[in-house]
């Protein structure tokens, strides 16, 4: 070994080793003191990149969890407000049902309306003031919102709350159809007939009710009308059907589950003048065939005798009487059925077939009737055979068929004179007169009336006041069907789409009819609020499930990051002990390397 003074290679090597050891020892001490393995990018550049990405994801997942919990708090506030609104709507429905009861008068209904107005104001107040962090929730402005519920873009959940103000919920399509057709009937039983036209005219002037009705047949077949795409079967399997509003309503309600549309019917007769004073003798007034009895009537029915007398038979007649503010008698059948008024004993309604040839039933008869032809009167099957004296024999055949079928209140009358014959069909004491033909023959083609169609039902209306049909649905109502226009003349059911037109703000319980509608509106409002609340509940469940999943993901991501960045104290302390020994050894080695220079000095002594 050469001995040198200027260069001490051993010392240089020793100090380099000591420096490396000190650097590692410093890093180890830093890791032990901070708990981090990656104290700088130099420690593990690739690991640092992965760790930063994992830390980014874990941090964002934590914020997503916070976002989810924040949104749940918002939903809880909205949910409680909706519960309050639902309670108010339920209260409105309760008071509407109370107002719909016949025991309520105008004053009590107005008081109930006042209470309802207060409830509506509170519903509007809840909608306007419910908020979270200054954000209005129920006024319709909180729609199409996004909840950021993930670590990256587009990891979102949509949320929105519809307007819950009174004018935004409870929408109902409430469409009333009526015209001058026999959809319901109110008739005065008279014995005044113009045979050639079938028009009856009479008056019940003492009580302010005048009637003038044009009697006609209708030709209608099943399936001609559809509501929301569903056929309305008016006639069922019978050969004849009375086309009053009540039967229309029943047919529509029979398929309500399919259409979502319910129907109600009502027939109302209003007197043309105020009720006059007088005495109605026993048997002098019949309503729907029921004898009302002897009544002493005051002006405008001041004592209520007339109304009370009629209403005591409501369960039998289906008719409710009242007096309006003008003192006029008002008769109402809420089922849409007939209101038949008989002013004197034994009066009748008749349809006269105009004069024809004596040989009424023959191959060349003026009415176009053939022998062995059949038709139905009030369901009784009548078969006309060859006869020698047309009108008389035809009447006998008809009456025998009616008697055999048990039909009461309807019969045929024949008369001849001056070479012509006449048949009149008579309905006594409010009985209905329904005539149909199975094979489509024109039973009354010669009287200027509408012919009966094949497989069609027809009703000879004895009315001058007509019922109304009201269709109600939470959604739009579409009336359509083949030959729909044929129904317009009989039920007013014009083809078209009828959108919801009333809402909770329109609730009116000041009369019995509107109170009934108010119940339907309140029910629709309840459905709307429950739908909103259910949607929020679904979103809350979705958020909670997502948060739980994110929490698991966050733990896994954080664990993966920790494996890269955090200090393994077991390994690091072992490494630290080793480096401590190396540092001590390096220091000793450096001292010995420096000591070798002293050998040169000894040689020079």
C-alpha positions, 0 to 999 in steps of 0.5 A: 500500500502506498502512503499519501498525504494529499489524497486520502482515498479511504477517508473519502470512501468512508465519508461517502458511505457515511453520507449515504447512511445519514441520508437514509437515516434521515429519511427513515427518521422522517418516515417515523416522525410523520408516519408517511413512507412517501415524504417526497416524490423522490422516495417513490415517483410511481407510487406517488402518482398512484397515491395522489390519484387514490387520494383524489378519489377518496377525497371526492368520495368523501364529499359525495357522501357529504352531498348525499347526507345534505340532500337527505336533509333537504328531502326530510324538510320537504317530506315534513312539509308535504305531510302537513299539506296532506293533512290539510287536504284530508281536512278539506275532503272531510269538510267537503263530504260534510258539505255534500250531505243533504242536511247542510243548508247554504249558511252551513256550507258557506261556513265550511267554505270559509274554513276550506279557504283558510286551509287553502291559504295554509297550503299555499303558505307551505308551498311558498315558504318551505326552504333549505339553505334559502332554496325554495322547495315546494313552489315549483322552482326546485325542478330538474336539479342534480345531486353530485353523488360520485367522485367523477362527472356524471355520477349524479342523481336527478331530483325535482319537486313539483309545485304544491300550491293549491292551483297546481295540485288536484287537477281534474277533468270535469266535463259535463255533456248535455243538449236537447236530446233525451239523455234524461227525461222529465215528462208531464203525463198528458193526453194531448197528442198530435198523431202525425208528428208525435209532439205532445204539449201540455202545462202544469202551470199552477206550479210553474212547470211547462213542457213541450217535447218532440218525441223521436227514436234513436238509432245507436249500436254498441261500440259507437262511443269510446272513452280513452279507447275503451268501448262503452256498452250501453245496451248490454245483452238486452233488446231495449235500453232507455237512453237516459243519463243514468244508464249512460253513467252506469255504462261508463262507470262499468269500465272505469277501472280501464278508462280512469274515468267516472261518470255521474248523472243528473236530471233537473226540472225547474219551473218556468214561474214561481209557485202559486198558492192552491190545493192539490187534491189526493191523487192529483200529483204523481211523480214517477208514478207515486201519489204525493197526496193532498197538499195545501201549497203557499205562494213560493211554497212558503210553508214548505208543504209542497217540497216536504210532501215530494221529498218524503217519497224520494226513496221511491221516486228518486226525485228531490224537490227544492225551491230556488231563490225565484220561488220556482219549484226545482225537481232533481234526480241525481241518478240521471233517471226520469222525472215523470210528473202527472198533474191529474189522475189517469192522464197518459202519454201517447205516441200516435202513428199517423193515419194509414191504410186499413190493411195495416199489416200486409206486404204492401202496407203504407208503413212498410210492415210485413206479416210475421215481422217482430219487434220489442216494446219494453222488452216484450217480443211482438210478432205481427201475423196476417190480419184482416183488420190491420189496426185493431188486430195489430193492437190486440196482438201487441197488447197480448204480447205485453200482457204475456211478458208482464209489461204494465203501464203500456198498451196499444189503442186502435181506432178506425174511421173515414177509411183510415186506421190509427194505432197509439202506444200509451204509457200510463202514470209515468211508465217508459215506452221503449220500442226496438226492432231486432232485424232493423226493419223500419217500424215507424218509417211512415211517421217521419221518425228516425228508423231503427237500426240493425241490432240497435237499441232505441228509446222513445223519449217522453221528455222535455227537460234533459239530464246531464252526464258529467265525466270526471278523471284525474287525467285527460278524457278522450271521447272517440269511436265509430259514428260518434257524431250519432251520440251527440244528439243523445248524450252530448258526448262529442268526440274530442280530448277534454283536459283537466280543467279544475284544481284544488284552488277551485274547491267550492262546497257552497252547493251539494253538487260542487261539494261532491266534486270537491271531494274528487278534487281533494282526492286528486290533490292527495294523489298528487302530493303522495306521488311527490312524496313517494318520489322523494322517498324513492330518491332518499332511498337511492341516495342512502344506498349510494352513500353506503356503497360510496362509503365502502368504496372510500374505505377500499380506496383509502386503504389502497392509498395507505398501503402506498403512502403510510409508514410500515413502522415494523419495517421502518424501525428495523431499518432505522436500527440498521442505519444507526449501526451503519452510521456508527460504523461509518463514523468509526471507519472515517476516523480510522481512515483519517488516522492512516495519515499519521503513519506518514508523519512517523516516517518523517520523524 
